[in-house]
Amino acid sequence: MWTSPNEFFAMGGYALYVWSSFGVCALILLIEPLAVRSRCKSIVKRLKKEILADQFDKEGGK
């Protein structure tokens, strides 16, 4: 048990490790959905280009 907020934030002398771990985890939780959305958009764009290229090839390059 912590008797004061200072003791809580000091985490028994391990504050740097504990709070940096929380910070890194929070940062990853924020960045990951953005990265997934970006990858999804690029995959969809690439697939659309491939579909257009296939249609162009089937039409004989008119």
PyMOL CGO cylinders between C-alpha atoms (Angstrom):
from pymol import cmd
from pymol.cgo import CYLINDER

trace = [
    CYLINDER, 0.00, 0.00, 0.00, 1.09, 3.50, -0.75, 0.3, 1, 1, 1, 1, 1, 1,
    CYLINDER, 1.09, 3.50, -0.75, 0.57, 6.13, 1.89, 0.3, 1, 1, 1, 1, 1, 1,
    CYLINDER, 0.57, 6.13, 1.89, 0.89, 9.12, -0.44, 0.3, 1, 1, 1, 1, 1, 1,
    CYLINDER, 0.89, 9.12, -0.44, 0.64, 9.98, -4.12, 0.3, 1, 1, 1, 1, 1, 1,
    CYLINDER, 0.64, 9.98, -4.12, 4.41, 10.51, -4.21, 0.3, 1, 1, 1, 1, 1, 1,
    CYLINDER, 4.41, 10.51, -4.21, 4.99, 6.92, -3.12, 0.3, 1, 1, 1, 1, 1, 1,
    CYLINDER, 4.99, 6.92, -3.12, 2.56, 5.72, -5.76, 0.3, 1, 1, 1, 1, 1, 1,
    CYLINDER, 2.56, 5.72, -5.76, 4.31, 7.63, -8.56, 0.3, 1, 1, 1, 1, 1, 1,
    CYLINDER, 4.31, 7.63, -8.56, 7.75, 6.55, -7.27, 0.3, 1, 1, 1, 1, 1, 1,
    CYLINDER, 7.75, 6.55, -7.27, 6.62, 2.89, -7.51, 0.3, 1, 1, 1, 1, 1, 1,
    CYLINDER, 6.62, 2.89, -7.51, 9.02, 1.73, -4.83, 0.3, 1, 1, 1, 1, 1, 1,
    CYLINDER, 9.02, 1.73, -4.83, 12.05, 3.02, -6.71, 0.3, 1, 1, 1, 1, 1, 1,
    CYLINDER, 12.05, 3.02, -6.71, 11.04, 1.48, -10.04, 0.3, 1, 1, 1, 1, 1, 1,
    CYLINDER, 11.04, 1.48, -10.04, 9.16, 4.49, -11.39, 0.3, 1, 1, 1, 1, 1, 1,
    CYLINDER, 9.16, 4.49, -11.39, 11.33, 4.96, -14.48, 0.3, 1, 1, 1, 1, 1, 1,
    CYLINDER, 11.33, 4.96, -14.48, 10.82, 1.37, -15.58, 0.3, 1, 1, 1, 1, 1, 1,
    CYLINDER, 10.82, 1.37, -15.58, 7.11, 1.23, -14.69, 0.3, 1, 1, 1, 1, 1, 1,
    CYLINDER, 7.11, 1.23, -14.69, 6.05, 4.56, -16.20, 0.3, 1, 1, 1, 1, 1, 1,
    CYLINDER, 6.05, 4.56, -16.20, 8.19, 4.18, -19.32, 0.3, 1, 1, 1, 1, 1, 1,
    CYLINDER, 8.19, 4.18, -19.32, 6.63, 0.74, -19.85, 0.3, 1, 1, 1, 1, 1, 1,
    CYLINDER, 6.63, 0.74, -19.85, 3.15, 2.23, -19.56, 0.3, 1, 1, 1, 1, 1, 1,
    CYLINDER, 3.15, 2.23, -19.56, 4.15, 5.03, -21.91, 0.3, 1, 1, 1, 1, 1, 1,
    CYLINDER, 4.15, 5.03, -21.91, 5.55, 2.70, -24.56, 0.3, 1, 1, 1, 1, 1, 1,
    CYLINDER, 5.55, 2.70, -24.56, 2.48, 0.50, -24.34, 0.3, 1, 1, 1, 1, 1, 1,
    CYLINDER, 2.48, 0.50, -24.34, 0.13, 3.48, -24.69, 0.3, 1, 1, 1, 1, 1, 1,
    CYLINDER, 0.13, 3.48, -24.69, 2.13, 4.78, -27.65, 0.3, 1, 1, 1, 1, 1, 1,
    CYLINDER, 2.13, 4.78, -27.65, 1.93, 1.41, -29.41, 0.3, 1, 1, 1, 1, 1, 1,
    CYLINDER, 1.93, 1.41, -29.41, -1.81, 1.19, -28.73, 0.3, 1, 1, 1, 1, 1, 1,
    CYLINDER, -1.81, 1.19, -28.73, -2.21, 4.59, -30.41, 0.3, 1, 1, 1, 1, 1, 1,
    CYLINDER, -2.21, 4.59, -30.41, 0.10, 3.96, -33.38, 0.3, 1, 1, 1, 1, 1, 1,
    CYLINDER, 0.10, 3.96, -33.38, -1.00, 0.42, -34.29, 0.3, 1, 1, 1, 1, 1, 1,
    CYLINDER, -1.00, 0.42, -34.29, -4.52, 1.28, -35.54, 0.3, 1, 1, 1, 1, 1, 1,
    CYLINDER, -4.52, 1.28, -35.54, -3.07, 4.11, -37.64, 0.3, 1, 1, 1, 1, 1, 1,
    CYLINDER, -3.07, 4.11, -37.64, -0.50, 1.77, -39.16, 0.3, 1, 1, 1, 1, 1, 1,
    CYLINDER, -0.50, 1.77, -39.16, -3.15, -0.88, -39.88, 0.3, 1, 1, 1, 1, 1, 1,
    CYLINDER, -3.15, -0.88, -39.88, -5.38, 1.68, -41.59, 0.3, 1, 1, 1, 1, 1, 1,
    CYLINDER, -5.38, 1.68, -41.59, -2.47, 2.90, -43.69, 0.3, 1, 1, 1, 1, 1, 1,
    CYLINDER, -2.47, 2.90, -43.69, -1.53, -0.65, -44.74, 0.3, 1, 1, 1, 1, 1, 1,
    CYLINDER, -1.53, -0.65, -44.74, -5.17, -1.41, -45.56, 0.3, 1, 1, 1, 1, 1, 1,
    CYLINDER, -5.17, -1.41, -45.56, -5.46, 1.67, -47.78, 0.3, 1, 1, 1, 1, 1, 1,
    CYLINDER, -5.46, 1.67, -47.78, -2.26, 0.82, -49.64, 0.3, 1, 1, 1, 1, 1, 1,
    CYLINDER, -2.26, 0.82, -49.64, -3.39, -2.79, -50.17, 0.3, 1, 1, 1, 1, 1, 1,
    CYLINDER, -3.39, -2.79, -50.17, -6.78, -1.66, -51.50, 0.3, 1, 1, 1, 1, 1, 1,
    CYLINDER, -6.78, -1.66, -51.50, -5.08, 0.83, -53.82, 0.3, 1, 1, 1, 1, 1, 1,
    CYLINDER, -5.08, 0.83, -53.82, -2.71, -1.85, -55.12, 0.3, 1, 1, 1, 1, 1, 1,
    CYLINDER, -2.71, -1.85, -55.12, -5.58, -4.31, -55.69, 0.3, 1, 1, 1, 1, 1, 1,
    CYLINDER, -5.58, -4.31, -55.69, -7.56, -1.67, -57.61, 0.3, 1, 1, 1, 1, 1, 1,
    CYLINDER, -7.56, -1.67, -57.61, -4.52, -1.09, -59.85, 0.3, 1, 1, 1, 1, 1, 1,
    CYLINDER, -4.52, -1.09, -59.85, -4.19, -4.83, -60.44, 0.3, 1, 1, 1, 1, 1, 1,
    CYLINDER, -4.19, -4.83, -60.44, -7.89, -5.12, -61.34, 0.3, 1, 1, 1, 1, 1, 1,
    CYLINDER, -7.89, -5.12, -61.34, -7.59, -2.23, -63.78, 0.3, 1, 1, 1, 1, 1, 1,
    CYLINDER, -7.59, -2.23, -63.78, -4.47, -3.79, -65.32, 0.3, 1, 1, 1, 1, 1, 1,
    CYLINDER, -4.47, -3.79, -65.32, -6.28, -7.14, -65.73, 0.3, 1, 1, 1, 1, 1, 1,
    CYLINDER, -6.28, -7.14, -65.73, -9.25, -5.40, -67.37, 0.3, 1, 1, 1, 1, 1, 1,
    CYLINDER, -9.25, -5.40, -67.37, -6.90, -3.55, -69.70, 0.3, 1, 1, 1, 1, 1, 1,
    CYLINDER, -6.90, -3.55, -69.70, -5.18, -6.82, -70.66, 0.3, 1, 1, 1, 1, 1, 1,
    CYLINDER, -5.18, -6.82, -70.66, -8.51, -8.57, -71.30, 0.3, 1, 1, 1, 1, 1, 1,
    CYLINDER, -8.51, -8.57, -71.30, -9.74, -5.75, -73.52, 0.3, 1, 1, 1, 1, 1, 1,
    CYLINDER, -9.74, -5.75, -73.52, -6.58, -6.01, -75.59, 0.3, 1, 1, 1, 1, 1, 1,
    CYLINDER, -6.58, -6.01, -75.59, -5.17, -2.62, -74.70, 0.3, 1, 1, 1, 1, 1, 1,
    CYLINDER, -5.17, -2.62, -74.70, -7.78, -0.54, -76.56, 0.3, 1, 1, 1, 1, 1, 1,
]
cmd.load_cgo(trace, "trace")
